[in-house]
Amino acid sequence: QVQLVESGGGEVQPGDSLRLSCVASGHTFYTYDMGWFRQAPGKERELVAAIIWSGGTTYYVDSVKGRFTISRDNAMNTVYLQMNSLKSEDTAVYYCNVRGYSRGSSDPLPKVFDSWGQGTQVTVSA
């Protein structure tokens, strides 16, 4: 099965930066899109940023535009989220999401997958 391992969360002060990473493994990956969601206490999970397979198209929620940058390294099956000028309202659990086509060792052909990481806590507090 597809496994996603996230890292880079932590507790920082307002104005600081953090970089989240998410590595996908377990399958042979073909085309796939990658994104970061977050969920704050008492709120619904929201899409923060996403990047398509080629890296040519990205999406950001309005609240992070100009502060966050999503990027990917297809050779390493890794997606990054560089978060600058962090604010208290960025505090949440951040989840990596990867969806596309992959093939497991027992699969004769690639098939659709949609996987989530375990989440990493980001806390921005003075």
Secondary structure, 3 states (H helix, E strand, C coil): CCEEEEECCEEECCCCCEEEEEEEECCEEEEEEEEEEEECCCCCCEEEEEECCCCCCEEECHHHCCCEEEEEEHHHCEEEEEECCCCHHHCEEEEEEEEEEEECCCCCCCEEEEEECCCEEEEECC
